[in-house]
Amino acid sequence: MTPAASTVVKTLIAQNPEVEDGGLRIDAGGADGVDFAVSITEVPEPTDSVVESDGAKVFLGESAVMVLDDKVLDASVDDAGAVQFAIAQQG
């Protein structure tokens, strides 16, 4: 997770007090494993892998772990405040 992604995840969690200690959950959403479902949640699913960086938590569903194992999560916020996540190769 890049520093920008950590900042965005922490900001999203701070804006949702009902998930005060929660994180961003990512799971494969499409049959091809290329589409992802992203949500804010209070706790990970029992089978999720938890990635923490600079206080930000990302919960990866089982199917997402297989696809994202060698990837890095980045994020940006546009002038209108819309968040966009990007996944890239590590290194």
PyMOL Python script that loads the backbone (N, CA, C, O; Angstrom):
from pymol import cmd

cmd.read_pdbstr("""\
ATOM      1  N   MET A   1       0.858  -1.164   0.000  1.00  0.00           N
ATOM      2  CA  MET A   1       0.000   0.000   0.000  1.00  0.00           C
ATOM      3  C   MET A   1       0.909   1.234   0.000  1.00  0.00           C
ATOM      4  O   MET A   1       1.840   1.339   0.798  1.00  0.00           O
ATOM      5  N   THR A   2       0.617   2.154  -0.908  1.00  0.00           N
ATOM      6  CA  THR A   2       1.408   3.379  -0.959  1.00  0.00           C
ATOM      7  C   THR A   2       1.009   4.307   0.186  1.00  0.00           C
ATOM      8  O   THR A   2      -0.059   4.141   0.776  1.00  0.00           O
ATOM      9  N   PRO A   3       1.864   5.286   0.502  1.00  0.00           N
ATOM     10  CA  PRO A   3       1.479   6.269   1.524  1.00  0.00           C
ATOM     11  C   PRO A   3       0.178   6.998   1.164  1.00  0.00           C
ATOM     12  O   PRO A   3      -0.626   7.298   2.047  1.00  0.00           O
ATOM     13  N   ALA A   4      -0.030   7.280  -0.119  1.00  0.00           N
ATOM     14  CA  ALA A   4      -1.272   7.946  -0.540  1.00  0.00           C
ATOM     15  C   ALA A   4      -2.479   7.061  -0.253  1.00  0.00           C
ATOM     16  O   ALA A   4      -3.508   7.549   0.215  1.00  0.00           O
ATOM     17  N   ALA A   5      -2.362   5.767  -0.528  1.00  0.00           N
ATOM     18  CA  ALA A   5      -3.465   4.844  -0.259  1.00  0.00           C
ATOM     19  C   ALA A   5      -3.733   4.754   1.239  1.00  0.00           C
ATOM     20  O   ALA A   5      -4.890   4.728   1.660  1.00  0.00           O
ATOM     21  N   SER A   6      -2.680   4.707   2.042  1.00  0.00           N
ATOM     22  CA  SER A   6      -2.858   4.673   3.500  1.00  0.00           C
ATOM     23  C   SER A   6      -3.625   5.893   3.986  1.00  0.00           C
ATOM     24  O   SER A   6      -4.534   5.781   4.809  1.00  0.00           O
ATOM     25  N   THR A   7      -3.254   7.049   3.475  1.00  0.00           N
ATOM     26  CA  THR A   7      -3.926   8.290   3.869  1.00  0.00           C
ATOM     27  C   THR A   7      -5.394   8.271   3.476  1.00  0.00           C
ATOM     28  O   THR A   7      -6.253   8.649   4.272  1.00  0.00           O
ATOM     29  N   VAL A   8      -5.691   7.832   2.253  1.00  0.00           N
ATOM     30  CA  VAL A   8      -7.081   7.789   1.780  1.00  0.00           C
ATOM     31  C   VAL A   8      -7.896   6.800   2.608  1.00  0.00           C
ATOM     32  O   VAL A   8      -9.018   7.112   3.005  1.00  0.00           O
ATOM     33  N   VAL A   9      -7.357   5.624   2.872  1.00  0.00           N
ATOM     34  CA  VAL A   9      -8.084   4.626   3.667  1.00  0.00           C
ATOM     35  C   VAL A   9      -8.372   5.177   5.063  1.00  0.00           C
ATOM     36  O   VAL A   9      -9.498   5.061   5.546  1.00  0.00           O
ATOM     37  N   LYS A  10      -7.383   5.769   5.711  1.00  0.00           N
ATOM     38  CA  LYS A  10      -7.603   6.338   7.050  1.00  0.00           C
ATOM     39  C   LYS A  10      -8.641   7.453   7.015  1.00  0.00           C
ATOM     40  O   LYS A  10      -9.446   7.572   7.939  1.00  0.00           O
ATOM     41  N   THR A  11      -8.637   8.262   5.974  1.00  0.00           N
ATOM     42  CA  THR A  11      -9.623   9.337   5.843  1.00  0.00           C
ATOM     43  C   THR A  11     -11.024   8.766   5.671  1.00  0.00           C
ATOM     44  O   THR A  11     -11.968   9.246   6.298  1.00  0.00           O
ATOM     45  N   LEU A  12     -11.169   7.746   4.829  1.00  0.00           N
ATOM     46  CA  LEU A  12     -12.482   7.118   4.625  1.00  0.00           C
ATOM     47  C   LEU A  12     -13.014   6.525   5.926  1.00  0.00           C
ATOM     48  O   LEU A  12     -14.198   6.660   6.232  1.00  0.00           O
ATOM     49  N   ILE A  13     -12.154   5.876   6.682  1.00  0.00           N
ATOM     50  CA  ILE A  13     -12.581   5.290   7.957  1.00  0.00           C
ATOM     51  C   ILE A  13     -12.973   6.389   8.941  1.00  0.00           C
ATOM     52  O   ILE A  13     -13.973   6.259   9.646  1.00  0.00           O
ATOM     53  N   ALA A  14     -12.201   7.462   8.995  1.00  0.00           N
ATOM     54  CA  ALA A  14     -12.506   8.577   9.905  1.00  0.00           C
ATOM     55  C   ALA A  14     -13.841   9.232   9.571  1.00  0.00           C
ATOM     56  O   ALA A  14     -14.512   9.760  10.457  1.00  0.00           O
ATOM     57  N   GLN A  15     -14.229   9.200   8.299  1.00  0.00           N
ATOM     58  CA  GLN A  15     -15.497   9.794   7.870  1.00  0.00           C
ATOM     59  C   GLN A  15     -16.686   8.885   8.147  1.00  0.00           C
ATOM     60  O   GLN A  15     -17.832   9.292   7.955  1.00  0.00           O
ATOM     61  N   ASN A  16     -16.430   7.673   8.590  1.00  0.00           N
ATOM     62  CA  ASN A  16     -17.484   6.699   8.875  1.00  0.00           C
ATOM     63  C   ASN A  16     -17.330   6.201  10.309  1.00  0.00           C
ATOM     64  O   ASN A  16     -16.765   5.130  10.532  1.00  0.00           O
ATOM     65  N   PRO A  17     -17.827   6.968  11.286  1.00  0.00           N
ATOM     66  CA  PRO A  17     -17.600   6.628  12.697  1.00  0.00           C
ATOM     67  C   PRO A  17     -18.150   5.266  13.113  1.00  0.00           C
ATOM     68  O   PRO A  17     -17.711   4.717  14.124  1.00  0.00           O
ATOM     69  N   GLU A  18     -19.094   4.712  12.367  1.00  0.00           N
ATOM     70  CA  GLU A  18     -19.638   3.401  12.730  1.00  0.00           C
ATOM     71  C   GLU A  18     -18.627   2.280  12.488  1.00  0.00           C
ATOM     72  O   GLU A  18     -18.824   1.158  12.957  1.00  0.00           O
ATOM     73  N   VAL A  19     -17.561   2.570  11.770  1.00  0.00           N
ATOM     74  CA  VAL A  19     -16.502   1.581  11.533  1.00  0.00           C
ATOM     75  C   VAL A  19     -15.168   2.119  12.050  1.00  0.00           C
ATOM     76  O   VAL A  19     -14.136   2.010  11.386  1.00  0.00           O
ATOM     77  N   GLU A  20     -15.212   2.690  13.224  1.00  0.00           N
ATOM     78  CA  GLU A  20     -14.091   3.415  13.833  1.00  0.00           C
ATOM     79  C   GLU A  20     -12.751   2.676  13.749  1.00  0.00           C
ATOM     80  O   GLU A  20     -11.728   3.293  13.449  1.00  0.00           O
ATOM     81  N   ASP A  21     -12.744   1.391  14.004  1.00  0.00           N
ATOM     82  CA  ASP A  21     -11.504   0.609  13.946  1.00  0.00           C
ATOM     83  C   ASP A  21     -11.477  -0.291  12.721  1.00  0.00           C
ATOM     84  O   ASP A  21     -10.726  -1.266  12.678  1.00  0.00           O
ATOM     85  N   GLY A  22     -12.285   0.028  11.737  1.00  0.00           N
ATOM     86  CA  GLY A  22     -12.425  -0.823  10.570  1.00  0.00           C
ATOM     87  C   GLY A  22     -11.371  -0.597   9.516  1.00  0.00           C
ATOM     88  O   GLY A  22     -10.315  -0.014   9.760  1.00  0.00           O
ATOM     89  N   GLY A  23     -11.699  -1.079   8.335  1.00  0.00           N
ATOM     90  CA  GLY A  23     -10.776  -0.951   7.221  1.00  0.00           C
ATOM     91  C   GLY A  23     -11.494  -1.047   5.901  1.00  0.00           C
ATOM     92  O   GLY A  23     -12.720  -1.138   5.836  1.00  0.00           O
ATOM     93  N   LEU A  24     -10.714  -1.025   4.864  1.00  0.00           N
ATOM     94  CA  LEU A  24     -11.212  -1.145   3.502  1.00  0.00           C
ATOM     95  C   LEU A  24     -11.158  -2.617   3.127  1.00  0.00           C
ATOM     96  O   LEU A  24     -10.106  -3.245   3.258  1.00  0.00           O
ATOM     97  N   ARG A  25     -12.269  -3.183   2.665  1.00  0.00           N
ATOM     98  CA  ARG A  25     -12.286  -4.598   2.272  1.00  0.00           C
ATOM     99  C   ARG A  25     -12.298  -4.688   0.757  1.00  0.00           C
ATOM    100  O   ARG A  25     -13.086  -4.026   0.082  1.00  0.00           O
ATOM    101  N   ILE A  26     -11.412  -5.517   0.241  1.00  0.00           N
ATOM    102  CA  ILE A  26     -11.323  -5.742  -1.200  1.00  0.00           C
ATOM    103  C   ILE A  26     -11.506  -7.227  -1.451  1.00  0.00           C
ATOM    104  O   ILE A  26     -10.862  -8.059  -0.812  1.00  0.00           O
ATOM    105  N   ASP A  27     -12.389  -7.553  -2.387  1.00  0.00           N
ATOM    106  CA  ASP A  27     -12.568  -8.944  -2.792  1.00  0.00           C
ATOM    107  C   ASP A  27     -12.779  -8.977  -4.290  1.00  0.00           C
ATOM    108  O   ASP A  27     -13.268  -8.013  -4.879  1.00  0.00           O
ATOM    109  N   ALA A  28     -12.411 -10.079  -4.900  1.00  0.00           N
ATOM    110  CA  ALA A  28     -12.618 -10.229  -6.337  1.00  0.00           C
ATOM    111  C   ALA A  28     -14.117 -10.244  -6.593  1.00  0.00           C
ATOM    112  O   ALA A  28     -14.853 -11.014  -5.976  1.00  0.00           O
ATOM    113  N   GLY A  29     -14.568  -9.385  -7.513  1.00  0.00           N
ATOM    114  CA  GLY A  29     -15.991  -9.263  -7.759  1.00  0.00           C
ATOM    115  C   GLY A  29     -16.446  -9.868  -9.063  1.00  0.00           C
ATOM    116  O   GLY A  29     -17.635 -10.136  -9.234  1.00  0.00           O
ATOM    117  N   GLY A  30     -15.527 -10.094  -9.993  1.00  0.00           N
ATOM    118  CA  GLY A  30     -15.898 -10.624 -11.295  1.00  0.00           C
ATOM    119  C   GLY A  30     -15.444 -12.057 -11.461  1.00  0.00           C
ATOM    120  O   GLY A  30     -14.559 -12.529 -10.747  1.00  0.00           O
ATOM    121  N   ALA A  31     -16.055 -12.744 -12.406  1.00  0.00           N
ATOM    122  CA  ALA A  31     -15.713 -14.139 -12.657  1.00  0.00           C
ATOM    123  C   ALA A  31     -14.279 -14.293 -13.151  1.00  0.00           C
ATOM    124  O   ALA A  31     -13.660 -15.339 -12.951  1.00  0.00           O
ATOM    125  N   ASP A  32     -13.750 -13.256 -13.795  1.00  0.00           N
ATOM    126  CA  ASP A  32     -12.394 -13.337 -14.342  1.00  0.00           C
ATOM    127  C   ASP A  32     -11.327 -12.941 -13.335  1.00  0.00           C
ATOM    128  O   ASP A  32     -10.138 -13.020 -13.642  1.00  0.00           O
ATOM    129  N   GLY A  33     -11.724 -12.515 -12.135  1.00  0.00           N
ATOM    130  CA  GLY A  33     -10.768 -12.129 -11.109  1.00  0.00           C
ATOM    131  C   GLY A  33     -10.122 -10.781 -11.339  1.00  0.00           C
ATOM    132  O   GLY A  33      -9.171 -10.423 -10.643  1.00  0.00           O
ATOM    133  N   VAL A  34     -10.626 -10.020 -12.314  1.00  0.00           N
ATOM    134  CA  VAL A  34     -10.043  -8.722 -12.634  1.00  0.00           C
ATOM    135  C   VAL A  34     -10.841  -7.589 -11.997  1.00  0.00           C
ATOM    136  O   VAL A  34     -10.276  -6.543 -11.677  1.00  0.00           O
ATOM    137  N   ASP A  35     -12.127  -7.778 -11.811  1.00  0.00           N
ATOM    138  CA  ASP A  35     -12.969  -6.768 -11.170  1.00  0.00           C
ATOM    139  C   ASP A  35     -12.945  -6.990  -9.659  1.00  0.00           C
ATOM    140  O   ASP A  35     -12.874  -8.121  -9.179  1.00  0.00           O
ATOM    141  N   PHE A  36     -13.005  -5.887  -8.929  1.00  0.00           N
ATOM    142  CA  PHE A  36     -12.947  -5.984  -7.476  1.00  0.00           C
ATOM    143  C   PHE A  36     -14.108  -5.247  -6.839  1.00  0.00           C
ATOM    144  O   PHE A  36     -14.559  -4.213  -7.333  1.00  0.00           O
ATOM    145  N   ALA A  37     -14.587  -5.803  -5.724  1.00  0.00           N
ATOM    146  CA  ALA A  37     -15.601  -5.149  -4.907  1.00  0.00           C
ATOM    147  C   ALA A  37     -14.870  -4.509  -3.733  1.00  0.00           C
ATOM    148  O   ALA A  37     -14.084  -5.167  -3.051  1.00  0.00           O
ATOM    149  N   VAL A  38     -15.131  -3.223  -3.499  1.00  0.00           N
ATOM    150  CA  VAL A  38     -14.466  -2.475  -2.434  1.00  0.00           C
ATOM    151  C   VAL A  38     -15.535  -1.929  -1.497  1.00  0.00           C
ATOM    152  O   VAL A  38     -16.523  -1.345  -1.942  1.00  0.00           O
ATOM    153  N   SER A  39     -15.332  -2.121  -0.204  1.00  0.00           N
ATOM    154  CA  SER A  39     -16.285  -1.612   0.779  1.00  0.00           C
ATOM    155  C   SER A  39     -15.541  -1.233   2.057  1.00  0.00           C
ATOM    156  O   SER A  39     -14.406  -1.652   2.284  1.00  0.00           O
ATOM    157  N   ILE A  40     -16.200  -0.443   2.874  1.00  0.00           N
ATOM    158  CA  ILE A  40     -15.675  -0.092   4.188  1.00  0.00           C
ATOM    159  C   ILE A  40     -16.403  -0.979   5.188  1.00  0.00           C
ATOM    160  O   ILE A  40     -17.630  -1.076   5.164  1.00  0.00           O
ATOM    161  N   THR A  41     -15.651  -1.617   6.058  1.00  0.00           N
ATOM    162  CA  THR A  41     -16.255  -2.538   7.005  1.00  0.00           C
ATOM    163  C   THR A  41     -15.561  -2.452   8.361  1.00  0.00           C
ATOM    164  O   THR A  41     -14.397  -2.064   8.458  1.00  0.00           O
ATOM    165  N   GLU A  42     -16.296  -2.820   9.396  1.00  0.00           N
ATOM    166  CA  GLU A  42     -15.764  -2.706  10.759  1.00  0.00           C
ATOM    167  C   GLU A  42     -14.742  -3.788  11.078  1.00  0.00           C
ATOM    168  O   GLU A  42     -13.735  -3.525  11.736  1.00  0.00           O
ATOM    169  N   VAL A  43     -15.004  -5.000  10.611  1.00  0.00           N
ATOM    170  CA  VAL A  43     -14.101  -6.120  10.903  1.00  0.00           C
ATOM    171  C   VAL A  43     -13.902  -6.958   9.644  1.00  0.00           C
ATOM    172  O   VAL A  43     -14.770  -6.987   8.772  1.00  0.00           O
ATOM    173  N   PRO A  44     -12.763  -7.637   9.550  1.00  0.00           N
ATOM    174  CA  PRO A  44     -12.556  -8.511   8.395  1.00  0.00           C
ATOM    175  C   PRO A  44     -13.414  -9.766   8.503  1.00  0.00           C
ATOM    176  O   PRO A  44     -13.840 -10.152   9.591  1.00  0.00           O
ATOM    177  N   GLU A  45     -13.658 -10.390   7.363  1.00  0.00           N
ATOM    178  CA  GLU A  45     -14.302 -11.702   7.361  1.00  0.00           C
ATOM    179  C   GLU A  45     -13.305 -12.695   7.970  1.00  0.00           C
ATOM    180  O   GLU A  45     -12.101 -12.442   7.950  1.00  0.00           O
ATOM    181  N   PRO A  46     -13.784 -13.812   8.507  1.00  0.00           N
ATOM    182  CA  PRO A  46     -12.869 -14.775   9.146  1.00  0.00           C
ATOM    183  C   PRO A  46     -11.743 -15.268   8.233  1.00  0.00           C
ATOM    184  O   PRO A  46     -10.660 -15.596   8.718  1.00  0.00           O
ATOM    185  N   THR A  47     -11.977 -15.324   6.940  1.00  0.00           N
ATOM    186  CA  THR A  47     -10.959 -15.836   6.010  1.00  0.00           C
ATOM    187  C   THR A  47     -10.145 -14.733   5.342  1.00  0.00           C
ATOM    188  O   THR A  47      -9.290 -15.024   4.506  1.00  0.00           O
ATOM    189  N   ASP A  48     -10.394 -13.472   5.693  1.00  0.00           N
ATOM    190  CA  ASP A  48      -9.656 -12.358   5.089  1.00  0.00           C
ATOM    191  C   ASP A  48      -8.212 -12.310   5.581  1.00  0.00           C
ATOM    192  O   ASP A  48      -7.908 -12.715   6.704  1.00  0.00           O
ATOM    193  N   SER A  49      -7.339 -11.812   4.724  1.00  0.00           N
ATOM    194  CA  SER A  49      -5.978 -11.458   5.123  1.00  0.00           C
ATOM    195  C   SER A  49      -5.985  -9.970   5.430  1.00  0.00           C
ATOM    196  O   SER A  49      -6.620  -9.193   4.716  1.00  0.00           O
ATOM    197  N   VAL A  50      -5.293  -9.567   6.475  1.00  0.00           N
ATOM    198  CA  VAL A  50      -5.265  -8.163   6.883  1.00  0.00           C
ATOM    199  C   VAL A  50      -3.896  -7.574   6.553  1.00  0.00           C
ATOM    200  O   VAL A  50      -2.859  -8.110   6.942  1.00  0.00           O
ATOM    201  N   VAL A  51      -3.921  -6.455   5.824  1.00  0.00           N
ATOM    202  CA  VAL A  51      -2.703  -5.718   5.495  1.00  0.00           C
ATOM    203  C   VAL A  51      -2.800  -4.375   6.201  1.00  0.00           C
ATOM    204  O   VAL A  51      -3.791  -3.661   6.053  1.00  0.00           O
ATOM    205  N   GLU A  52      -1.771  -4.030   6.969  1.00  0.00           N
ATOM    206  CA  GLU A  52      -1.746  -2.738   7.670  1.00  0.00           C
ATOM    207  C   GLU A  52      -0.546  -1.937   7.217  1.00  0.00           C
ATOM    208  O   GLU A  52       0.551  -2.473   7.058  1.00  0.00           O
ATOM    209  N   SER A  53      -0.762  -0.650   7.011  1.00  0.00           N
ATOM    210  CA  SER A  53       0.323   0.250   6.637  1.00  0.00           C
ATOM    211  C   SER A  53       0.039   1.618   7.229  1.00  0.00           C
ATOM    212  O   SER A  53      -0.980   2.236   6.920  1.00  0.00           O
ATOM    213  N   ASP A  54       0.929   2.087   8.070  1.00  0.00           N
ATOM    214  CA  ASP A  54       0.821   3.419   8.659  1.00  0.00           C
ATOM    215  C   ASP A  54      -0.544   3.650   9.312  1.00  0.00           C
ATOM    216  O   ASP A  54      -1.103   4.743   9.226  1.00  0.00           O
ATOM    217  N   GLY A  55      -1.074   2.615   9.964  1.00  0.00           N
ATOM    218  CA  GLY A  55      -2.348   2.735  10.658  1.00  0.00           C
ATOM    219  C   GLY A  55      -3.579   2.469   9.814  1.00  0.00           C
ATOM    220  O   GLY A  55      -4.693   2.452  10.338  1.00  0.00           O
ATOM    221  N   ALA A  56      -3.399   2.259   8.516  1.00  0.00           N
ATOM    222  CA  ALA A  56      -4.527   1.951   7.627  1.00  0.00           C
ATOM    223  C   ALA A  56      -4.647   0.439   7.481  1.00  0.00           C
ATOM    224  O   ALA A  56      -3.645  -0.261   7.334  1.00  0.00           O
ATOM    225  N   LYS A  57      -5.886  -0.057   7.523  1.00  0.00           N
ATOM    226  CA  LYS A  57      -6.119  -1.495   7.398  1.00  0.00           C
ATOM    227  C   LYS A  57      -6.865  -1.796   6.102  1.00  0.00           C
ATOM    228  O   LYS A  57      -7.842  -1.132   5.754  1.00  0.00           O
ATOM    229  N   VAL A  58      -6.376  -2.818   5.399  1.00  0.00           N
ATOM    230  CA  VAL A  58      -7.062  -3.328   4.218  1.00  0.00           C
ATOM    231  C   VAL A  58      -7.297  -4.811   4.454  1.00  0.00           C
ATOM    232  O   VAL A  58      -6.376  -5.558   4.784  1.00  0.00           O
ATOM    233  N   PHE A  59      -8.551  -5.226   4.278  1.00  0.00           N
ATOM    234  CA  PHE A  59      -8.935  -6.618   4.443  1.00  0.00           C
ATOM    235  C   PHE A  59      -9.095  -7.221   3.053  1.00  0.00           C
ATOM    236  O   PHE A  59      -9.912  -6.755   2.259  1.00  0.00           O
ATOM    237  N   LEU A  60      -8.311  -8.260   2.760  1.00  0.00           N
ATOM    238  CA  LEU A  60      -8.359  -8.891   1.444  1.00  0.00           C
ATOM    239  C   LEU A  60      -9.099 -10.215   1.528  1.00  0.00           C
ATOM    240  O   LEU A  60      -8.714 -11.109   2.281  1.00  0.00           O
ATOM    241  N   GLY A  61     -10.176 -10.333   0.740  1.00  0.00           N
ATOM    242  CA  GLY A  61     -10.899 -11.589   0.657  1.00  0.00           C
ATOM    243  C   GLY A  61     -10.021 -12.662   0.042  1.00  0.00           C
ATOM    244  O   GLY A  61      -9.049 -12.358  -0.649  1.00  0.00           O
ATOM    245  N   GLU A  62     -10.364 -13.925   0.296  1.00  0.00           N
ATOM    246  CA  GLU A  62      -9.551 -15.046  -0.190  1.00  0.00           C
ATOM    247  C   GLU A  62      -9.256 -14.965  -1.679  1.00  0.00           C
ATOM    248  O   GLU A  62      -8.115 -15.161  -2.097  1.00  0.00           O
ATOM    249  N   SER A  63     -10.267 -14.680  -2.477  1.00  0.00           N
ATOM    250  CA  SER A  63     -10.056 -14.640  -3.925  1.00  0.00           C
ATOM    251  C   SER A  63      -9.217 -13.440  -4.338  1.00  0.00           C
ATOM    252  O   SER A  63      -8.510 -13.498  -5.344  1.00  0.00           O
ATOM    253  N   ALA A  64      -9.286 -12.355  -3.576  1.00  0.00           N
ATOM    254  CA  ALA A  64      -8.478 -11.174  -3.891  1.00  0.00           C
ATOM    255  C   ALA A  64      -7.011 -11.414  -3.571  1.00  0.00           C
ATOM    256  O   ALA A  64      -6.135 -10.926  -4.285  1.00  0.00           O
ATOM    257  N   VAL A  65      -6.731 -12.157  -2.512  1.00  0.00           N
ATOM    258  CA  VAL A  65      -5.344 -12.426  -2.120  1.00  0.00           C
ATOM    259  C   VAL A  65      -4.596 -13.103  -3.256  1.00  0.00           C
ATOM    260  O   VAL A  65      -3.450 -12.753  -3.539  1.00  0.00           O
ATOM    261  N   MET A  66      -5.231 -14.066  -3.906  1.00  0.00           N
ATOM    262  CA  MET A  66      -4.571 -14.799  -4.988  1.00  0.00           C
ATOM    263  C   MET A  66      -4.193 -13.878  -6.141  1.00  0.00           C
ATOM    264  O   MET A  66      -3.143 -14.051  -6.761  1.00  0.00           O
ATOM    265  N   VAL A  67      -5.041 -12.905  -6.428  1.00  0.00           N
ATOM    266  CA  VAL A  67      -4.810 -12.000  -7.552  1.00  0.00           C
ATOM    267  C   VAL A  67      -3.885 -10.846  -7.167  1.00  0.00           C
ATOM    268  O   VAL A  67      -3.107 -10.377  -7.998  1.00  0.00           O
ATOM    269  N   LEU A  68      -3.959 -10.388  -5.932  1.00  0.00           N
ATOM    270  CA  LEU A  68      -3.256  -9.169  -5.515  1.00  0.00           C
ATOM    271  C   LEU A  68      -1.962  -9.415  -4.744  1.00  0.00           C
ATOM    272  O   LEU A  68      -1.338  -8.463  -4.274  1.00  0.00           O
ATOM    273  N   ASP A  69      -1.555 -10.653  -4.609  1.00  0.00           N
ATOM    274  CA  ASP A  69      -0.403 -10.994  -3.784  1.00  0.00           C
ATOM    275  C   ASP A  69       0.861 -10.214  -4.142  1.00  0.00           C
ATOM    276  O   ASP A  69       1.614  -9.829  -3.248  1.00  0.00           O
ATOM    277  N   ASP A  70       1.104  -9.978  -5.414  1.00  0.00           N
ATOM    278  CA  ASP A  70       2.328  -9.286  -5.846  1.00  0.00           C
ATOM    279  C   ASP A  70       2.049  -7.861  -6.318  1.00  0.00           C
ATOM    280  O   ASP A  70       2.801  -7.304  -7.117  1.00  0.00           O
ATOM    281  N   LYS A  71       0.952  -7.274  -5.811  1.00  0.00           N
ATOM    282  CA  LYS A  71       0.528  -5.939  -6.257  1.00  0.00           C
ATOM    283  C   LYS A  71       0.621  -4.926  -5.120  1.00  0.00           C
ATOM    284  O   LYS A  71       0.790  -5.284  -3.955  1.00  0.00           O
ATOM    285  N   VAL A  72       0.507  -3.658  -5.491  1.00  0.00           N
ATOM    286  CA  VAL A  72       0.486  -2.571  -4.514  1.00  0.00           C
ATOM    287  C   VAL A  72      -0.765  -1.727  -4.757  1.00  0.00           C
ATOM    288  O   VAL A  72      -1.142  -1.482  -5.903  1.00  0.00           O
ATOM    289  N   LEU A  73      -1.400  -1.290  -3.681  1.00  0.00           N
ATOM    290  CA  LEU A  73      -2.599  -0.455  -3.760  1.00  0.00           C
ATOM    291  C   LEU A  73      -2.192   1.007  -3.691  1.00  0.00           C
ATOM    292  O   LEU A  73      -1.441   1.411  -2.803  1.00  0.00           O
ATOM    293  N   ASP A  74      -2.691   1.795  -4.630  1.00  0.00           N
ATOM    294  CA  ASP A  74      -2.475   3.237  -4.628  1.00  0.00           C
ATOM    295  C   ASP A  74      -3.842   3.906  -4.644  1.00  0.00           C
ATOM    296  O   ASP A  74      -4.845   3.258  -4.944  1.00  0.00           O
ATOM    297  N   ALA A  75      -3.891   5.182  -4.329  1.00  0.00           N
ATOM    298  CA  ALA A  75      -5.157   5.912  -4.325  1.00  0.00           C
ATOM    299  C   ALA A  75      -4.905   7.377  -4.613  1.00  0.00           C
ATOM    300  O   ALA A  75      -3.830   7.918  -4.351  1.00  0.00           O
ATOM    301  N   SER A  76      -5.937   8.001  -5.165  1.00  0.00           N
ATOM    302  CA  SER A  76      -5.888   9.442  -5.400  1.00  0.00           C
ATOM    303  C   SER A  76      -7.278  10.009  -5.165  1.00  0.00           C
ATOM    304  O   SER A  76      -8.275   9.287  -5.187  1.00  0.00           O
ATOM    305  N   VAL A  77      -7.325  11.313  -4.940  1.00  0.00           N
ATOM    306  CA  VAL A  77      -8.583  12.023  -4.743  1.00  0.00           C
ATOM    307  C   VAL A  77      -8.591  13.180  -5.724  1.00  0.00           C
ATOM    308  O   VAL A  77      -7.652  13.975  -5.762  1.00  0.00           O
ATOM    309  N   ASP A  78      -9.673  13.277  -6.537  1.00  0.00           N
ATOM    310  CA  ASP A  78      -9.726  14.362  -7.517  1.00  0.00           C
ATOM    311  C   ASP A  78     -10.249  15.650  -6.877  1.00  0.00           C
ATOM    312  O   ASP A  78     -10.587  15.674  -5.694  1.00  0.00           O
ATOM    313  N   ASP A  79     -10.310  16.707  -7.669  1.00  0.00           N
ATOM    314  CA  ASP A  79     -10.733  18.021  -7.159  1.00  0.00           C
ATOM    315  C   ASP A  79     -12.149  18.011  -6.590  1.00  0.00           C
ATOM    316  O   ASP A  79     -12.479  18.827  -5.729  1.00  0.00           O
ATOM    317  N   ALA A  80     -12.988  17.088  -7.069  1.00  0.00           N
ATOM    318  CA  ALA A  80     -14.361  16.995  -6.581  1.00  0.00           C
ATOM    319  C   ALA A  80     -14.468  16.122  -5.328  1.00  0.00           C
ATOM    320  O   ALA A  80     -15.548  15.991  -4.751  1.00  0.00           O
ATOM    321  N   GLY A  81     -13.344  15.524  -4.906  1.00  0.00           N
ATOM    322  CA  GLY A  81     -13.351  14.691  -3.715  1.00  0.00           C
ATOM    323  C   GLY A  81     -13.602  13.220  -3.972  1.00  0.00           C
ATOM    324  O   GLY A  81     -13.722  12.438  -3.029  1.00  0.00           O
ATOM    325  N   ALA A  82     -13.684  12.830  -5.249  1.00  0.00           N
ATOM    326  CA  ALA A  82     -13.913  11.427  -5.584  1.00  0.00           C
ATOM    327  C   ALA A  82     -12.612  10.637  -5.424  1.00  0.00           C
ATOM    328  O   ALA A  82     -11.547  11.072  -5.862  1.00  0.00           O
ATOM    329  N   VAL A  83     -12.720   9.484  -4.796  1.00  0.00           N
ATOM    330  CA  VAL A  83     -11.563   8.624  -4.560  1.00  0.00           C
ATOM    331  C   VAL A  83     -11.443   7.618  -5.693  1.00  0.00           C
ATOM    332  O   VAL A  83     -12.436   7.049  -6.147  1.00  0.00           O
ATOM    333  N   GLN A  84     -10.214   7.411  -6.142  1.00  0.00           N
ATOM    334  CA  GLN A  84      -9.952   6.386  -7.149  1.00  0.00           C
ATOM    335  C   GLN A  84      -8.800   5.525  -6.651  1.00  0.00           C
ATOM    336  O   GLN A  84      -7.723   6.029  -6.331  1.00  0.00           O
ATOM    337  N   PHE A  85      -9.043   4.219  -6.590  1.00  0.00           N
ATOM    338  CA  PHE A  85      -7.998   3.279  -6.211  1.00  0.00           C
ATOM    339  C   PHE A  85      -7.395   2.688  -7.471  1.00  0.00           C
ATOM    340  O   PHE A  85      -8.081   2.508  -8.477  1.00  0.00           O
ATOM    341  N   ALA A  86      -6.101   2.386  -7.407  1.00  0.00           N
ATOM    342  CA  ALA A  86      -5.397   1.762  -8.526  1.00  0.00           C
ATOM    343  C   ALA A  86      -4.534   0.636  -7.974  1.00  0.00           C
ATOM    344  O   ALA A  86      -4.003   0.725  -6.867  1.00  0.00           O
ATOM    345  N   ILE A  87      -4.405  -0.412  -8.758  1.00  0.00           N
ATOM    346  CA  ILE A  87      -3.583  -1.552  -8.378  1.00  0.00           C
ATOM    347  C   ILE A  87      -2.475  -1.681  -9.409  1.00  0.00           C
ATOM    348  O   ILE A  87      -2.733  -1.695 -10.613  1.00  0.00           O
ATOM    349  N   ALA A  88      -1.233  -1.775  -8.927  1.00  0.00           N
ATOM    350  CA  ALA A  88      -0.081  -1.852  -9.828  1.00  0.00           C
ATOM    351  C   ALA A  88       0.874  -2.942  -9.347  1.00  0.00           C
ATOM    352  O   ALA A  88       0.763  -3.423  -8.219  1.00  0.00           O
ATOM    353  N   GLN A  89       1.796  -3.318 -10.196  1.00  0.00           N
ATOM    354  CA  GLN A  89       2.833  -4.277  -9.824  1.00  0.00           C
ATOM    355  C   GLN A  89       3.734  -3.673  -8.754  1.00  0.00           C
ATOM    356  O   GLN A  89       3.995  -2.470  -8.772  1.00  0.00           O
ATOM    357  N   GLN A  90       4.204  -4.485  -7.835  1.00  0.00           N
ATOM    358  CA  GLN A  90       5.160  -4.004  -6.834  1.00  0.00           C
ATOM    359  C   GLN A  90       6.505  -3.747  -7.486  1.00  0.00           C
ATOM    360  O   GLN A  90       6.874  -4.385  -8.472  1.00  0.00           O
ATOM    361  N   GLY A  91       7.230  -2.793  -6.909  1.00  0.00           N
ATOM    362  CA  GLY A  91       8.597  -2.524  -7.357  1.00  0.00           C
ATOM    363  C   GLY A  91       8.605  -1.652  -8.513  1.00  0.00           C
ATOM    364  O   GLY A  91       9.673  -1.318  -9.026  1.00  0.00           O
TER     365      GLY A  91
END
""", "prot")
cmd.dss("prot")
cmd.show_as("cartoon", "prot")
cmd.util.cbc("prot")
cmd.orient("prot")
